[in-house]
């Protein structure tokens, strides 16, 4: 049961990385929406790294 939940969550993160860039194209990079979507992409990337055991770089 837990494995299925984890697999679905990992699939959702992968889908986010695939689909959000197309949405980002709609907004200017410096707009609130563009910044929020950029933050989302960074958060998904960090989460994937941690879940894959790669650790996280220190916050800037």
mmCIF file of the N, C-alpha and C atoms, coordinates in Angstrom:
data_MODEL
# 
_entry.id   MODEL 
# 
loop_
_atom_site.group_PDB 
_atom_site.id 
_atom_site.type_symbol 
_atom_site.label_atom_id 
_atom_site.label_alt_id 
_atom_site.label_comp_id 
_atom_site.label_asym_id 
_atom_site.label_entity_id 
_atom_site.label_seq_id 
_atom_site.pdbx_PDB_ins_code 
_atom_site.Cartn_x 
_atom_site.Cartn_y 
_atom_site.Cartn_z 
_atom_site.occupancy 
_atom_site.B_iso_or_equiv 
_atom_site.pdbx_formal_charge 
_atom_site.auth_seq_id 
_atom_site.auth_comp_id 
_atom_site.auth_asym_id 
_atom_site.auth_atom_id 
_atom_site.pdbx_PDB_model_num 
ATOM 1   N N  . UNK A 1 1  ? 0.833  -1.202 0.000   1.00 0.00 ? 1  UNK A N  1 
ATOM 2   C CA . UNK A 1 1  ? 0.000  0.000  0.000   1.00 0.00 ? 1  UNK A CA 1 
ATOM 3   C C  . UNK A 1 1  ? 0.870  1.256  0.000   1.00 0.00 ? 1  UNK A C  1 
ATOM 4   N N  . UNK A 1 2  ? 1.855  1.319  0.893   1.00 0.00 ? 2  UNK A N  1 
ATOM 5   C CA . UNK A 1 2  ? 2.709  2.493  0.982   1.00 0.00 ? 2  UNK A CA 1 
ATOM 6   C C  . UNK A 1 2  ? 3.503  2.691  -0.302  1.00 0.00 ? 2  UNK A C  1 
ATOM 7   N N  . UNK A 1 3  ? 3.954  1.579  -0.891  1.00 0.00 ? 3  UNK A N  1 
ATOM 8   C CA . UNK A 1 3  ? 4.724  1.676  -2.133  1.00 0.00 ? 3  UNK A CA 1 
ATOM 9   C C  . UNK A 1 3  ? 3.908  2.323  -3.237  1.00 0.00 ? 3  UNK A C  1 
ATOM 10  N N  . UNK A 1 4  ? 2.640  1.992  -3.328  1.00 0.00 ? 4  UNK A N  1 
ATOM 11  C CA . UNK A 1 4  ? 1.785  2.608  -4.348  1.00 0.00 ? 4  UNK A CA 1 
ATOM 12  C C  . UNK A 1 4  ? 1.640  4.101  -4.128  1.00 0.00 ? 4  UNK A C  1 
ATOM 13  N N  . UNK A 1 5  ? 1.495  4.508  -2.876  1.00 0.00 ? 5  UNK A N  1 
ATOM 14  C CA . UNK A 1 5  ? 1.389  5.936  -2.573  1.00 0.00 ? 5  UNK A CA 1 
ATOM 15  C C  . UNK A 1 5  ? 2.675  6.658  -2.954  1.00 0.00 ? 5  UNK A C  1 
ATOM 16  N N  . UNK A 1 6  ? 3.798  6.057  -2.627  1.00 0.00 ? 6  UNK A N  1 
ATOM 17  C CA . UNK A 1 6  ? 5.082  6.657  -2.974  1.00 0.00 ? 6  UNK A CA 1 
ATOM 18  C C  . UNK A 1 6  ? 5.239  6.742  -4.482  1.00 0.00 ? 6  UNK A C  1 
ATOM 19  N N  . UNK A 1 7  ? 4.907  5.666  -5.174  1.00 0.00 ? 7  UNK A N  1 
ATOM 20  C CA . UNK A 1 7  ? 5.016  5.657  -6.639  1.00 0.00 ? 7  UNK A CA 1 
ATOM 21  C C  . UNK A 1 7  ? 4.139  6.733  -7.264  1.00 0.00 ? 7  UNK A C  1 
ATOM 22  N N  . UNK A 1 8  ? 2.926  6.902  -6.760  1.00 0.00 ? 8  UNK A N  1 
ATOM 23  C CA . UNK A 1 8  ? 2.032  7.935  -7.302  1.00 0.00 ? 8  UNK A CA 1 
ATOM 24  C C  . UNK A 1 8  ? 2.602  9.333  -7.050  1.00 0.00 ? 8  UNK A C  1 
ATOM 25  N N  . UNK A 1 9  ? 3.176  9.532  -5.875  1.00 0.00 ? 9  UNK A N  1 
ATOM 26  C CA . UNK A 1 9  ? 3.764  10.835 -5.557  1.00 0.00 ? 9  UNK A CA 1 
ATOM 27  C C  . UNK A 1 9  ? 4.967  11.116 -6.451  1.00 0.00 ? 9  UNK A C  1 
ATOM 28  N N  . UNK A 1 10 ? 5.812  10.123 -6.669  1.00 0.00 ? 10 UNK A N  1 
ATOM 29  C CA . UNK A 1 10 ? 6.964  10.292 -7.554  1.00 0.00 ? 10 UNK A CA 1 
ATOM 30  C C  . UNK A 1 10 ? 6.518  10.558 -8.988  1.00 0.00 ? 10 UNK A C  1 
ATOM 31  N N  . UNK A 1 11 ? 5.479  9.868  -9.416  1.00 0.00 ? 11 UNK A N  1 
ATOM 32  C CA . UNK A 1 11 ? 4.928  10.113 -10.751 1.00 0.00 ? 11 UNK A CA 1 
ATOM 33  C C  . UNK A 1 11 ? 4.398  11.538 -10.871 1.00 0.00 ? 11 UNK A C  1 
ATOM 34  N N  . UNK A 1 12 ? 3.749  12.029 -9.822  1.00 0.00 ? 12 UNK A N  1 
ATOM 35  C CA . UNK A 1 12 ? 3.212  13.397 -9.836  1.00 0.00 ? 12 UNK A CA 1 
ATOM 36  C C  . UNK A 1 12 ? 4.342  14.418 -9.930  1.00 0.00 ? 12 UNK A C  1 
ATOM 37  N N  . UNK A 1 13 ? 5.436  14.180 -9.221  1.00 0.00 ? 13 UNK A N  1 
ATOM 38  C CA . UNK A 1 13 ? 6.573  15.107 -9.297  1.00 0.00 ? 13 UNK A CA 1 
ATOM 39  C C  . UNK A 1 13 ? 7.189  15.084 -10.692 1.00 0.00 ? 13 UNK A C  1 
ATOM 40  N N  . UNK A 1 14 ? 7.298  13.917 -11.284 1.00 0.00 ? 14 UNK A N  1 
ATOM 41  C CA . UNK A 1 14 ? 7.842  13.822 -12.641 1.00 0.00 ? 14 UNK A CA 1 
ATOM 42  C C  . UNK A 1 14 ? 6.925  14.537 -13.638 1.00 0.00 ? 14 UNK A C  1 
ATOM 43  N N  . UNK A 1 15 ? 5.623  14.376 -13.471 1.00 0.00 ? 15 UNK A N  1 
ATOM 44  C CA . UNK A 1 15 ? 4.667  15.047 -14.356 1.00 0.00 ? 15 UNK A CA 1 
ATOM 45  C C  . UNK A 1 15 ? 4.764  16.563 -14.188 1.00 0.00 ? 15 UNK A C  1 
ATOM 46  N N  . UNK A 1 16 ? 4.965  17.011 -12.962 1.00 0.00 ? 16 UNK A N  1 
ATOM 47  C CA . UNK A 1 16 ? 5.123  18.441 -12.700 1.00 0.00 ? 16 UNK A CA 1 
ATOM 48  C C  . UNK A 1 16 ? 6.324  18.977 -13.473 1.00 0.00 ? 16 UNK A C  1 
ATOM 49  N N  . UNK A 1 17 ? 7.439  18.283 -13.407 1.00 0.00 ? 17 UNK A N  1 
ATOM 50  C CA . UNK A 1 17 ? 8.641  18.731 -14.107 1.00 0.00 ? 17 UNK A CA 1 
ATOM 51  C C  . UNK A 1 17 ? 8.440  18.730 -15.620 1.00 0.00 ? 17 UNK A C  1 
ATOM 52  N N  . UNK A 1 18 ? 7.602  17.836 -16.096 1.00 0.00 ? 18 UNK A N  1 
ATOM 53  C CA . UNK A 1 18 ? 7.329  17.768 -17.540 1.00 0.00 ? 18 UNK A CA 1 
ATOM 54  C C  . UNK A 1 18 ? 6.380  18.868 -18.004 1.00 0.00 ? 18 UNK A C  1 
ATOM 55  N N  . UNK A 1 19 ? 5.413  19.212 -17.167 1.00 0.00 ? 19 UNK A N  1 
ATOM 56  C CA . UNK A 1 19 ? 4.330  20.095 -17.607 1.00 0.00 ? 19 UNK A CA 1 
ATOM 57  C C  . UNK A 1 19 ? 4.468  21.556 -17.210 1.00 0.00 ? 19 UNK A C  1 
ATOM 58  N N  . UNK A 1 20 ? 5.098  21.824 -16.091 1.00 0.00 ? 20 UNK A N  1 
ATOM 59  C CA . UNK A 1 20 ? 5.190  23.201 -15.602 1.00 0.00 ? 20 UNK A CA 1 
ATOM 60  C C  . UNK A 1 20 ? 5.975  24.116 -16.551 1.00 0.00 ? 20 UNK A C  1 
ATOM 61  N N  . UNK A 1 21 ? 7.033  23.646 -17.208 1.00 0.00 ? 21 UNK A N  1 
ATOM 62  C CA . UNK A 1 21 ? 7.730  24.551 -18.120 1.00 0.00 ? 21 UNK A CA 1 
ATOM 63  C C  . UNK A 1 21 ? 6.819  25.154 -19.195 1.00 0.00 ? 21 UNK A C  1 
ATOM 64  N N  . UNK A 1 22 ? 5.866  24.403 -19.689 1.00 0.00 ? 22 UNK A N  1 
ATOM 65  C CA . UNK A 1 22 ? 4.932  24.940 -20.680 1.00 0.00 ? 22 UNK A CA 1 
ATOM 66  C C  . UNK A 1 22 ? 4.075  26.043 -20.057 1.00 0.00 ? 22 UNK A C  1 
ATOM 67  N N  . UNK A 1 23 ? 3.712  25.885 -18.814 1.00 0.00 ? 23 UNK A N  1 
ATOM 68  C CA . UNK A 1 23 ? 2.925  26.908 -18.123 1.00 0.00 ? 23 UNK A CA 1 
ATOM 69  C C  . UNK A 1 23 ? 3.776  28.150 -17.855 1.00 0.00 ? 23 UNK A C  1 
ATOM 70  N N  . UNK A 1 24 ? 5.054  27.939 -17.567 1.00 0.00 ? 24 UNK A N  1 
ATOM 71  C CA . UNK A 1 24 ? 5.948  29.067 -17.308 1.00 0.00 ? 24 UNK A CA 1 
ATOM 72  C C  . UNK A 1 24 ? 6.096  29.957 -18.535 1.00 0.00 ? 24 UNK A C  1 
ATOM 73  N N  . UNK A 1 25 ? 5.957  29.391 -19.703 1.00 0.00 ? 25 UNK A N  1 
ATOM 74  C CA . UNK A 1 25 ? 6.087  30.171 -20.941 1.00 0.00 ? 25 UNK A CA 1 
ATOM 75  C C  . UNK A 1 25 ? 4.994  31.237 -21.071 1.00 0.00 ? 25 UNK A C  1 
ATOM 76  N N  . UNK A 1 26 ? 3.911  31.065 -20.364 1.00 0.00 ? 26 UNK A N  1 
ATOM 77  C CA . UNK A 1 26 ? 2.786  31.994 -20.438 1.00 0.00 ? 26 UNK A CA 1 
ATOM 78  C C  . UNK A 1 26 ? 3.083  33.286 -19.678 1.00 0.00 ? 26 UNK A C  1 
ATOM 79  N N  . UNK A 1 27 ? 3.882  33.176 -18.617 1.00 0.00 ? 27 UNK A N  1 
ATOM 80  C CA . UNK A 1 27 ? 4.126  34.312 -17.729 1.00 0.00 ? 27 UNK A CA 1 
ATOM 81  C C  . UNK A 1 27 ? 5.548  34.848 -17.898 1.00 0.00 ? 27 UNK A C  1 
ATOM 82  N N  . UNK A 1 28 ? 5.713  36.140 -17.696 1.00 0.00 ? 28 UNK A N  1 
ATOM 83  C CA . UNK A 1 28 ? 7.050  36.731 -17.678 1.00 0.00 ? 28 UNK A CA 1 
ATOM 84  C C  . UNK A 1 28 ? 7.834  36.125 -16.517 1.00 0.00 ? 28 UNK A C  1 
ATOM 85  N N  . UNK A 1 29 ? 9.137  35.969 -16.706 1.00 0.00 ? 29 UNK A N  1 
ATOM 86  C CA . UNK A 1 29 ? 9.981  35.354 -15.676 1.00 0.00 ? 29 UNK A CA 1 
ATOM 87  C C  . UNK A 1 29 ? 9.959  36.130 -14.370 1.00 0.00 ? 29 UNK A C  1 
ATOM 88  N N  . UNK A 1 30 ? 9.804  37.469 -14.454 1.00 0.00 ? 30 UNK A N  1 
ATOM 89  C CA . UNK A 1 30 ? 9.832  38.278 -13.236 1.00 0.00 ? 30 UNK A CA 1 
ATOM 90  C C  . UNK A 1 30 ? 8.444  38.562 -12.653 1.00 0.00 ? 30 UNK A C  1 
ATOM 91  N N  . UNK A 1 31 ? 7.409  37.977 -13.237 1.00 0.00 ? 31 UNK A N  1 
ATOM 92  C CA . UNK A 1 31 ? 6.058  38.166 -12.699 1.00 0.00 ? 31 UNK A CA 1 
ATOM 93  C C  . UNK A 1 31 ? 5.881  37.280 -11.463 1.00 0.00 ? 31 UNK A C  1 
ATOM 94  N N  . UNK A 1 32 ? 4.925  37.609 -10.593 1.00 0.00 ? 32 UNK A N  1 
ATOM 95  C CA . UNK A 1 32 ? 4.683  36.758 -9.420  1.00 0.00 ? 32 UNK A CA 1 
ATOM 96  C C  . UNK A 1 32 ? 4.399  35.302 -9.810  1.00 0.00 ? 32 UNK A C  1 
ATOM 97  N N  . UNK A 1 33 ? 3.645  35.126 -10.892 1.00 0.00 ? 33 UNK A N  1 
ATOM 98  C CA . UNK A 1 33 ? 3.321  33.769 -11.342 1.00 0.00 ? 33 UNK A CA 1 
ATOM 99  C C  . UNK A 1 33 ? 4.574  33.041 -11.845 1.00 0.00 ? 33 UNK A C  1 
ATOM 100 N N  . UNK A 1 34 ? 5.367  33.759 -12.634 1.00 0.00 ? 34 UNK A N  1 
ATOM 101 C CA . UNK A 1 34 ? 6.595  33.164 -13.155 1.00 0.00 ? 34 UNK A CA 1 
ATOM 102 C C  . UNK A 1 34 ? 7.562  32.789 -12.045 1.00 0.00 ? 34 UNK A C  1 
ATOM 103 N N  . UNK A 1 35 ? 7.678  33.678 -11.057 1.00 0.00 ? 35 UNK A N  1 
ATOM 104 C CA . UNK A 1 35 ? 8.551  33.398 -9.914  1.00 0.00 ? 35 UNK A CA 1 
ATOM 105 C C  . UNK A 1 35 ? 8.041  32.205 -9.106  1.00 0.00 ? 35 UNK A C  1 
ATOM 106 N N  . UNK A 1 36 ? 6.735  32.135 -8.892  1.00 0.00 ? 36 UNK A N  1 
ATOM 107 C CA . UNK A 1 36 ? 6.157  31.018 -8.141  1.00 0.00 ? 36 UNK A CA 1 
ATOM 108 C C  . UNK A 1 36 ? 6.386  29.700 -8.872  1.00 0.00 ? 36 UNK A C  1 
ATOM 109 N N  . UNK A 1 37 ? 6.208  29.705 -10.187 1.00 0.00 ? 37 UNK A N  1 
ATOM 110 C CA . UNK A 1 37 ? 6.427  28.475 -10.952 1.00 0.00 ? 37 UNK A CA 1 
ATOM 111 C C  . UNK A 1 37 ? 7.903  28.080 -10.952 1.00 0.00 ? 37 UNK A C  1 
ATOM 112 N N  . UNK A 1 38 ? 8.792  29.058 -10.993 1.00 0.00 ? 38 UNK A N  1 
ATOM 113 C CA . UNK A 1 38 ? 10.221 28.769 -10.885 1.00 0.00 ? 38 UNK A CA 1 
ATOM 114 C C  . UNK A 1 38 ? 10.561 28.155 -9.538  1.00 0.00 ? 38 UNK A C  1 
ATOM 115 N N  . UNK A 1 39 ? 9.969  28.708 -8.478  1.00 0.00 ? 39 UNK A N  1 
ATOM 116 C CA . UNK A 1 39 ? 10.171 28.144 -7.137  1.00 0.00 ? 39 UNK A CA 1 
ATOM 117 C C  . UNK A 1 39 ? 9.647  26.724 -7.052  1.00 0.00 ? 39 UNK A C  1 
ATOM 118 N N  . UNK A 1 40 ? 8.517  26.482 -7.695  1.00 0.00 ? 40 UNK A N  1 
ATOM 119 C CA . UNK A 1 40 ? 7.944  25.136 -7.713  1.00 0.00 ? 40 UNK A CA 1 
ATOM 120 C C  . UNK A 1 40 ? 8.901  24.150 -8.373  1.00 0.00 ? 40 UNK A C  1 
ATOM 121 N N  . UNK A 1 41 ? 9.456  24.542 -9.507  1.00 0.00 ? 41 UNK A N  1 
ATOM 122 C CA . UNK A 1 41 ? 10.387 23.657 -10.217 1.00 0.00 ? 41 UNK A CA 1 
ATOM 123 C C  . UNK A 1 41 ? 11.624 23.365 -9.359  1.00 0.00 ? 41 UNK A C  1 
ATOM 124 N N  . UNK A 1 42 ? 12.133 24.388 -8.677  1.00 0.00 ? 42 UNK A N  1 
ATOM 125 C CA . UNK A 1 42 ? 13.296 24.199 -7.802  1.00 0.00 ? 42 UNK A CA 1 
ATOM 126 C C  . UNK A 1 42 ? 12.958 23.261 -6.645  1.00 0.00 ? 42 UNK A C  1 
ATOM 127 N N  . UNK A 1 43 ? 11.771 23.425 -6.065  1.00 0.00 ? 43 UNK A N  1 
ATOM 128 C CA . UNK A 1 43 ? 11.362 22.581 -4.942  1.00 0.00 ? 43 UNK A CA 1 
ATOM 129 C C  . UNK A 1 43 ? 11.212 21.127 -5.371  1.00 0.00 ? 43 UNK A C  1 
ATOM 130 N N  . UNK A 1 44 ? 10.637 20.901 -6.525  1.00 0.00 ? 44 UNK A N  1 
ATOM 131 C CA . UNK A 1 44 ? 10.483 19.532 -7.026  1.00 0.00 ? 44 UNK A CA 1 
ATOM 132 C C  . UNK A 1 44 ? 11.852 18.911 -7.266  1.00 0.00 ? 44 UNK A C  1 
ATOM 133 N N  . UNK A 1 45 ? 12.759 19.671 -7.841  1.00 0.00 ? 45 UNK A N  1 
ATOM 134 C CA . UNK A 1 45 ? 14.114 19.168 -8.089  1.00 0.00 ? 45 UNK A CA 1 
ATOM 135 C C  . UNK A 1 45 ? 14.811 18.806 -6.775  1.00 0.00 ? 45 UNK A C  1 
ATOM 136 N N  . UNK A 1 46 ? 14.705 19.694 -5.764  1.00 0.00 ? 46 UNK A N  1 
ATOM 137 C CA . UNK A 1 46 ? 15.313 19.407 -4.459  1.00 0.00 ? 46 UNK A CA 1 
ATOM 138 C C  . UNK A 1 46 ? 14.704 18.157 -3.837  1.00 0.00 ? 46 UNK A C  1 
ATOM 139 N N  . UNK A 1 47 ? 13.394 18.038 -3.903  1.00 0.00 ? 47 UNK A N  1 
ATOM 140 C CA . UNK A 1 47 ? 12.713 16.871 -3.331  1.00 0.00 ? 47 UNK A CA 1 
ATOM 141 C C  . UNK A 1 47 ? 13.163 15.591 -4.024  1.00 0.00 ? 47 UNK A C  1 
ATOM 142 N N  . UNK A 1 48 ? 13.267 15.624 -5.338  1.00 0.00 ? 48 UNK A N  1 
ATOM 143 C CA . UNK A 1 48 ? 13.715 14.439 -6.062  1.00 0.00 ? 48 UNK A CA 1 
ATOM 144 C C  . UNK A 1 48 ? 15.144 14.064 -5.679  1.00 0.00 ? 48 UNK A C  1 
ATOM 145 N N  . UNK A 1 49 ? 16.010 15.041 -5.519  1.00 0.00 ? 49 UNK A N  1 
ATOM 146 C CA . UNK A 1 49 ? 17.392 14.771 -5.128  1.00 0.00 ? 49 UNK A CA 1 
ATOM 147 C C  . UNK A 1 49 ? 17.451 14.109 -3.754  1.00 0.00 ? 49 UNK A C  1 
ATOM 148 N N  . UNK A 1 50 ? 16.690 14.640 -2.813  1.00 0.00 ? 50 UNK A N  1 
ATOM 149 C CA . UNK A 1 50 ? 16.686 14.080 -1.465  1.00 0.00 ? 50 UNK A CA 1 
ATOM 150 C C  . UNK A 1 50 ? 16.137 12.660 -1.487  1.00 0.00 ? 50 UNK A C  1 
ATOM 151 N N  . UNK A 1 51 ? 15.052 12.454 -2.190  1.00 0.00 ? 51 UNK A N  1 
ATOM 152 C CA . UNK A 1 51 ? 14.443 11.124 -2.254  1.00 0.00 ? 51 UNK A CA 1 
ATOM 153 C C  . UNK A 1 51 ? 15.337 10.112 -2.950  1.00 0.00 ? 51 UNK A C  1 
ATOM 154 N N  . UNK A 1 52 ? 16.209 10.584 -3.813  1.00 0.00 ? 52 UNK A N  1 
ATOM 155 C CA . UNK A 1 52 ? 17.150 9.687  -4.494  1.00 0.00 ? 52 UNK A CA 1 
ATOM 156 C C  . UNK A 1 52 ? 18.444 9.543  -3.708  1.00 0.00 ? 52 UNK A C  1 
ATOM 157 N N  . UNK A 1 53 ? 18.506 10.168 -2.525  1.00 0.00 ? 53 UNK A N  1 
ATOM 158 C CA . UNK A 1 53 ? 19.661 10.044 -1.674  1.00 0.00 ? 53 UNK A CA 1 
ATOM 159 C C  . UNK A 1 53 ? 20.850 10.907 -2.080  1.00 0.00 ? 53 UNK A C  1 
ATOM 160 N N  . UNK A 1 54 ? 20.592 11.935 -2.876  1.00 0.00 ? 54 UNK A N  1 
ATOM 161 C CA . UNK A 1 54 ? 21.670 12.795 -3.347  1.00 0.00 ? 54 UNK A CA 1 
ATOM 162 C C  . UNK A 1 54 ? 21.926 13.965 -2.416  1.00 0.00 ? 54 UNK A C  1 
ATOM 163 N N  . UNK A 1 55 ? 21.119 14.137 -1.402  1.00 0.00 ? 55 UNK A N  1 
ATOM 164 C CA . UNK A 1 55 ? 21.312 15.256 -0.478  1.00 0.00 ? 55 UNK A CA 1 
ATOM 165 C C  . UNK A 1 55 ? 20.814 16.548 -1.067  1.00 0.00 ? 55 UNK A C  1 
ATOM 166 N N  . UNK A 1 56 ? 20.953 17.605 -0.297  1.00 0.00 ? 56 UNK A N  1 
ATOM 167 C CA . UNK A 1 56 ? 20.485 18.927 -0.710  1.00 0.00 ? 56 UNK A CA 1 
ATOM 168 C C  . UNK A 1 56 ? 21.618 19.912 -0.526  1.00 0.00 ? 56 UNK A C  1 
ATOM 169 N N  . UNK A 1 57 ? 21.765 20.807 -1.499  1.00 0.00 ? 57 UNK A N  1 
ATOM 170 C CA . UNK A 1 57 ? 22.748 21.866 -1.384  1.00 0.00 ? 57 UNK A CA 1 
ATOM 171 C C  . UNK A 1 57 ? 22.254 22.880 -0.363  1.00 0.00 ? 57 UNK A C  1 
ATOM 172 N N  . UNK A 1 58 ? 23.167 23.520 0.283   1.00 0.00 ? 58 UNK A N  1 
ATOM 173 C CA . UNK A 1 58 ? 22.801 24.543 1.273   1.00 0.00 ? 58 UNK A CA 1 
ATOM 174 C C  . UNK A 1 58 ? 22.025 25.648 0.613   1.00 0.00 ? 58 UNK A C  1 
ATOM 175 N N  . UNK A 1 59 ? 21.072 26.213 1.339   1.00 0.00 ? 59 UNK A N  1 
ATOM 176 C CA . UNK A 1 59 ? 20.270 27.333 0.811   1.00 0.00 ? 59 UNK A CA 1 
ATOM 177 C C  . UNK A 1 59 ? 21.174 28.503 0.493   1.00 0.00 ? 59 UNK A C  1 
ATOM 178 N N  . UNK A 1 60 ? 20.838 29.234 -0.534  1.00 0.00 ? 60 UNK A N  1 
ATOM 179 C CA . UNK A 1 60 ? 21.628 30.395 -0.968  1.00 0.00 ? 60 UNK A CA 1 
ATOM 180 C C  . UNK A 1 60 ? 21.369 31.581 -0.095  1.00 0.00 ? 60 UNK A C  1 
# 
